[in-house]
């Protein structure tokens, strides 16, 4: 039963093959098995590739089976249409389009399995790419916020510099009136005289201005710091919102691109393996000698071809003979006097009828 199934997969004519030897049947069973297992590999490869896209097991298996059936039908058609000929060059020319198609199928089948085989290496490449994309994304978003944050921080530094400058001025006034009181500077009179009181009042006024300046500037600094915190929060939010896009950067196209960055030799050998599997039925038919099945098939096809050509030739001869007979008969009839008189009589009647009809038409017009 398994043998019959594989023979069915080969696309061979079972009515002819059943009358062939066991060896001939085994040959086509082997070709059919190759076609079948190629379709199985295509199903597995397509299911994995679709799983990386849809991330759904059942959908991937369903569409993978459809793809496998498509490849099975296509391979079966390719193998069944290659027929053994007496000229090797003709066989190769006949198989060339099918071999090109087999190469395309081999590429489509092998690529998803390459993704699975080199999954760890691809994940490493994707991790590096994600890290680079994360840094680039953070820098790009930071370019939108850093200039404004730097401007606000500059304003804060300016306000604090004003406070520091005023504190320096007030401290200088403090040292001045203390030195006046101690008699170490100014009038150099010990005690709190009029000059001391004047300098003390000037210091107190400056101190009040300093307190007011601190109050005003600290309020402005608080507002600016709030704006900076808001901008920093917006930056963090934008980074967090865009990060999932980078984290999901592991789809089919990204994996294929990452596979392209790996050394090409292992992937090339895997491609050659699937190319050998895909083209093996075609190569087997090309290399195998003309067998019993091929002769029987050729006999059946040439029989039908000869019979069809014979029928066409007979119809052409029949048409030619019939035309010759008709020409001869009409030539002989044309020479008979009775026929001429009869034709003359009927022509006269026709002309009279036409004249009568013309007369009636003219009367109706008048």
C-alpha positions, 0 to 999 in steps of 0.5 A: 500500500505504501509502495502504491502511494509513493507511485501515485506521488511520482505522477506515473501512469499506474495502468502502464506501470502495473504491467511493468517489472518490480524493479521499474515500479520500485524506481518510480516508488523511490521518485514518489517518496522523494517528492513526498518527503520534499513536500513534508520538509516544505510544510515544516519550513513554511509552518515555522516561517509563518509562526515567526510572522503570525505567532499563532501555532494553529494558523501556522500549521494550517497555512503550512499544510497548504504550502506543502500541498502546493509544493507536492503538486508542483513537484509531482507535475514537474517529475511527471512531465519529464519524459525520456528521449533518445537524445540526451541534449533534448532531455536536458533542454526539456528539464532546464526550466524545471530545474530552475523552478526547483532551485527557486523552491529549494531557496524558499524551503531552505531559508526558514529552516536556516532561520531555525538552525541558526536561531541562537546566532540570529538572536545574538545579532538581533540583540545587538541591533536592538541595543543599537536601536535603543541607544539611537532612539534615546539619543534621537528623542533626547535631541527633542528635549535636551535643548529646552532643558539646557536653556531652563538649567541656564536660567536657573544658574543665572538666578542662583548667580544673582543670589550669590552675587547679592550675598557677596555684596551683603557680606562685604557690607557686613564686614564694613560695618563690623570693622567700623565698630571695631575701629579697624577700618573706616574712621578707626574710632572704636564704638558705634558712632554715626558712621557705624549706624549709616553702614549698618543701615546700608547692610540691613537694607541690602540684607532685606533685598537679599532675602527678597531676591532669594524668595523671588528667585527661589520661586522662579527656580521652582517653576523652572525645575518643575518644567524640567521635571515635566520635560524629563517625564515626557522624555521617559514616556516617549522612550517607554512608548517607543521601546516595545517597537524595538523589542518586537524587532524580531520578525521574519524580515529582521531575522532574514536580514540578521541571517545575512550578516552571519558567515555565508558558508553554512547557509550555502551548504544547507541550501545545497542540501535542499537543492539536492533534495528538490532536484533529486527526482529530476536528476534521477529521471535524467540519469536513469536509462530508458526503462520498460515504463518509458517504452510502454508509455512511448508505445501508447503515445505513438499509437495515439499519435499515429492514429490521429495523424492517419485520421487527419490524412484520411480527412484531407484525402476525402476532402480533396477527392470530393472536391475533384468529383464535384468539379467534374460533375458540374463541368459535365452538367454545364455542357448539357443543352437541357440544363441550359434551356432550363436555366434560360427559362427560369432567368426569363421568369425572374426578370419578368417578376422583377419588372412587374415588381418595379412597375407596382412600386412606381404606381404606389409612389404616384 
